[in-house]
Amino acid sequence: MQSLKIVSILLATIILTACLPTEEQKAPTMTTEQMDIIYSDALASPKEFQQEVKETCSQFNALLFEVAETVRMGSRIWNAGGQPITIRLYEGVAYRILYQVGDGCPKLTAAFESGLRRAFNADNIDMQGRALRETLDLIMGGPPIKPPGAQ
């Protein structure tokens, strides 16, 4: 009976160990500087960043819809004087996206972490809101283009 218990423990250990990721399978950890470079590159070429995320992130369509709705709602709240509420709304969706994609979309994760860090370190509420909005706009391929004559 004792040997059966030992065999069961060994078998469970082997199975659990086989399920753990190896060093090669673990997502590489990026430095803050590397994340900031990805963010800067994404801001410089938002359409290219969007295309890359679209090709590499299986949740892209759901994320795009969620971000577009959040920005639509947030911009109305912001313009009505609800800047702190808008910031919490944008921040919440950014963290939810990070949680949803996990390690599956490393460039998106890096850009969002960098954008959230920039917002956290911003000097005032306007800069904080701008940093969060820029971060969300990356999924949409950049800020929306206003039609001619729009305010």
VEXTI-858913 format. One record per residue (C-alpha): residue in one letter; z, y, x; residue number from 1. Coordinates in Angstrom, 1 decimal. Example, Ala and Ser with C-alpha at 12.3 -4.5 7.8 and 13.67 -1.06 7.14 Angstrom:
+------+--------+--------+--------+-----+
! code !      Z !      Y !      X ! pos !
+------+--------+--------+--------+-----+
!    a !    7.8 !   -4.5 !   12.3 !   1 !
!    s !    7.1 !   -1.1 !   13.7 !   2 !
+------+--------+--------+--------+-----+
//
This chain:
+------+--------+--------+--------+-----+
! code !      Z !      Y !      X ! pos !
+------+--------+--------+--------+-----+
!    m !    0.0 !    0.0 !    0.0 !   1 !
!    q !    0.9 !    2.4 !    2.9 !   2 !
!    s !   -2.5 !    1.7 !    4.6 !   3 !
!    l !   -4.3 !    2.5 !    1.3 !   4 !
!    k !   -2.5 !    5.9 !    1.2 !   5 !
!    i !   -3.5 !    6.6 !    4.8 !   6 !
!    v !   -7.1 !    5.7 !    4.1 !   7 !
!    s !   -7.2 !    7.9 !    1.0 !   8 !
!    i !   -5.7 !   10.9 !    3.0 !   9 !
!    l !   -8.3 !   10.3 !    5.8 !  10 !
!    l !  -11.1 !   10.1 !    3.4 !  11 !
!    a !  -10.0 !   13.3 !    1.6 !  12 !
!    t !   -9.7 !   15.1 !    4.9 !  13 !
!    i !  -13.2 !   14.0 !    5.9 !  14 !
!    i !  -14.7 !   15.1 !    2.6 !  15 !
!    l !  -13.0 !   18.5 !    2.7 !  16 !
!    t !  -13.9 !   19.0 !    6.3 !  17 !
!    a !  -17.6 !   18.2 !    5.5 !  18 !
!    c !  -17.5 !   20.9 !    2.8 !  19 !
!    l !  -16.2 !   23.6 !    5.0 !  20 !
!    p !  -18.9 !   25.8 !    6.6 !  21 !
!    t !  -19.6 !   25.4 !   10.3 !  22 !
!    e !  -19.6 !   28.4 !   12.6 !  23 !
!    e !  -23.4 !   28.6 !   12.3 !  24 !
!    q !  -23.2 !   28.6 !    8.4 !  25 !
!    k !  -20.6 !   31.3 !    8.2 !  26 !
!    a !  -21.9 !   34.8 !    7.4 !  27 !
!    p !  -21.9 !   36.9 !   10.6 !  28 !
!    t !  -19.4 !   39.7 !   10.5 !  29 !
!    m !  -20.9 !   43.1 !   10.9 !  30 !
!    t !  -19.3 !   46.0 !   12.7 !  31 !
!    t !  -18.8 !   49.3 !   10.9 !  32 !
!    e !  -21.5 !   50.8 !   13.1 !  33 !
!    q !  -24.0 !   48.1 !   12.1 !  34 !
!    m !  -23.2 !   48.6 !    8.4 !  35 !
!    d !  -23.6 !   52.4 !    8.9 !  36 !
!    i !  -27.0 !   51.8 !   10.5 !  37 !
!    i !  -28.2 !   49.7 !    7.6 !  38 !
!    y !  -27.0 !   52.4 !    5.2 !  39 !
!    s !  -28.7 !   55.1 !    7.1 !  40 !
!    d !  -31.9 !   53.1 !    7.3 !  41 !
!    a !  -31.7 !   52.4 !    3.5 !  42 !
!    l !  -31.2 !   56.1 !    2.7 !  43 !
!    a !  -34.2 !   56.9 !    4.9 !  44 !
!    s !  -36.5 !   54.3 !    3.2 !  45 !
!    p !  -34.9 !   53.5 !   -0.2 !  46 !
!    k !  -38.0 !   51.8 !   -1.6 !  47 !
!    e !  -38.3 !   49.5 !    1.4 !  48 !
!    f !  -34.5 !   48.7 !    1.1 !  49 !
!    q !  -34.9 !   48.0 !   -2.6 !  50 !
!    q !  -37.9 !   45.7 !   -2.0 !  51 !
!    e !  -35.9 !   43.8 !    0.7 !  52 !
!    v !  -32.9 !   43.4 !   -1.6 !  53 !
!    k !  -35.2 !   42.3 !   -4.4 !  54 !
!    e !  -36.7 !   39.6 !   -2.2 !  55 !
!    t !  -33.4 !   38.3 !   -0.7 !  56 !
!    c !  -30.9 !   38.7 !   -3.5 !  57 !
!    s !  -31.2 !   36.4 !   -6.5 !  58 !
!    q !  -29.1 !   38.7 !   -8.7 !  59 !
!    f !  -31.3 !   41.8 !   -8.1 !  60 !
!    n !  -32.6 !   42.2 !  -11.7 !  61 !
!    a !  -29.1 !   42.0 !  -13.2 !  62 !
!    l !  -27.8 !   44.4 !  -10.6 !  63 !
!    l !  -30.6 !   46.8 !  -11.2 !  64 !
!    f !  -29.9 !   46.9 !  -14.9 !  65 !
!    e !  -26.2 !   47.4 !  -14.4 !  66 !
!    v !  -26.6 !   50.2 !  -11.8 !  67 !
!    a !  -29.2 !   52.0 !  -13.9 !  68 !
!    e !  -26.9 !   51.9 !  -17.0 !  69 !
!    t !  -23.9 !   53.0 !  -14.9 !  70 !
!    v !  -25.8 !   55.9 !  -13.4 !  71 !
!    r !  -27.1 !   57.0 !  -16.8 !  72 !
!    m !  -23.7 !   57.0 !  -18.3 !  73 !
!    g !  -22.0 !   58.5 !  -15.1 !  74 !
!    s !  -24.4 !   61.4 !  -14.9 !  75 !
!    r !  -23.6 !   62.4 !  -18.4 !  76 !
!    i !  -19.9 !   62.2 !  -17.8 !  77 !
!    w !  -20.2 !   64.1 !  -14.6 !  78 !
!    n !  -22.2 !   66.9 !  -16.2 !  79 !
!    a !  -19.6 !   67.1 !  -19.0 !  80 !
!    g !  -16.9 !   67.9 !  -16.4 !  81 !
!    g !  -15.6 !   64.3 !  -15.9 !  82 !
!    q !  -16.1 !   64.1 !  -12.2 !  83 !
!    p !  -13.0 !   61.9 !  -11.5 !  84 !
!    i !  -14.0 !   59.5 !  -14.3 !  85 !
!    t !  -17.5 !   59.2 !  -12.9 !  86 !
!    i !  -16.2 !   58.5 !   -9.4 !  87 !
!    r !  -14.0 !   55.7 !  -10.7 !  88 !
!    l !  -16.9 !   54.3 !  -12.8 !  89 !
!    y !  -19.3 !   54.4 !   -9.8 !  90 !
!    e !  -16.6 !   53.0 !   -7.5 !  91 !
!    g !  -15.8 !   50.2 !   -9.9 !  92 !
!    v !  -19.4 !   49.0 !  -10.3 !  93 !
!    a !  -19.9 !   49.1 !   -6.5 !  94 !
!    y !  -16.9 !   46.9 !   -6.0 !  95 !
!    r !  -18.0 !   44.6 !   -8.8 !  96 !
!    i !  -21.4 !   44.2 !   -7.2 !  97 !
!    l !  -19.8 !   43.5 !   -3.8 !  98 !
!    y !  -17.8 !   40.8 !   -5.5 !  99 !
!    q !  -20.7 !   39.3 !   -7.4 ! 100 !
!    v !  -23.1 !   39.1 !   -4.5 ! 101 !
!    g !  -20.5 !   38.0 !   -1.9 ! 102 !
!    d !  -22.2 !   36.9 !    1.3 ! 103 !
!    g !  -25.5 !   36.2 !   -0.5 ! 104 !
!    c !  -27.0 !   39.6 !    0.1 ! 105 !
!    p !  -25.8 !   40.8 !    3.6 ! 106 !
!    k !  -27.8 !   44.0 !    3.8 ! 107 !
!    l !  -26.8 !   45.1 !    0.3 ! 108 !
!    t !  -23.2 !   44.3 !    1.1 ! 109 !
!    a !  -23.3 !   46.2 !    4.3 ! 110 !
!    a !  -24.9 !   49.3 !    2.7 ! 111 !
!    f !  -22.4 !   49.3 !   -0.2 ! 112 !
!    e !  -19.4 !   48.9 !    2.1 ! 113 !
!    s !  -20.7 !   51.8 !    4.2 ! 114 !
!    g !  -21.3 !   53.9 !    1.2 ! 115 !
!    l !  -17.9 !   53.2 !   -0.2 ! 116 !
!    r !  -16.3 !   54.1 !    3.2 ! 117 !
!    r !  -18.2 !   57.4 !    3.2 ! 118 !
!    a !  -17.0 !   58.2 !   -0.3 ! 119 !
!    f !  -13.4 !   57.3 !    0.6 ! 120 !
!    n !  -13.6 !   59.6 !    3.7 ! 121 !
!    a !  -15.3 !   62.5 !    1.8 ! 122 !
!    d !  -13.6 !   65.9 !    2.0 ! 123 !
!    n !  -13.9 !   66.8 !   -1.7 ! 124 !
!    i !  -14.8 !   65.3 !   -5.1 ! 125 !
!    d !  -18.4 !   66.5 !   -5.0 ! 126 !
!    m !  -19.1 !   64.8 !   -1.7 ! 127 !
!    q !  -17.3 !   61.7 !   -2.9 ! 128 !
!    g !  -19.4 !   61.6 !   -6.0 ! 129 !
!    r !  -22.6 !   62.2 !   -4.0 ! 130 !
!    a !  -21.8 !   59.4 !   -1.6 ! 131 !
!    l !  -21.2 !   56.9 !   -4.4 ! 132 !
!    r !  -24.3 !   58.0 !   -6.3 ! 133 !
!    e !  -26.5 !   57.7 !   -3.2 ! 134 !
!    t !  -25.1 !   54.2 !   -2.7 ! 135 !
!    l !  -25.9 !   53.1 !   -6.2 ! 136 !
!    d !  -29.4 !   54.8 !   -6.0 ! 137 !
!    l !  -30.3 !   52.4 !   -3.2 ! 138 !
!    i !  -30.7 !   49.5 !   -5.7 ! 139 !
!    m !  -33.0 !   51.7 !   -7.7 ! 140 !
!    g !  -35.1 !   52.5 !   -4.7 ! 141 !
!    g !  -33.8 !   56.1 !   -4.3 ! 142 !
!    p !  -32.8 !   58.9 !   -6.7 ! 143 !
!    p !  -34.7 !   59.2 !   -9.9 ! 144 !
!    i !  -37.7 !   61.4 !   -9.7 ! 145 !
!    k !  -37.6 !   64.3 !  -12.1 ! 146 !
!    p !  -40.7 !   65.1 !  -14.1 ! 147 !
!    p !  -42.3 !   68.5 !  -13.5 ! 148 !
!    g !  -40.4 !   71.3 !  -15.1 ! 149 !
!    a !  -37.2 !   69.3 !  -15.4 ! 150 !
!    q !  -33.9 !   70.9 !  -14.6 ! 151 !
+------+--------+--------+--------+-----+
//
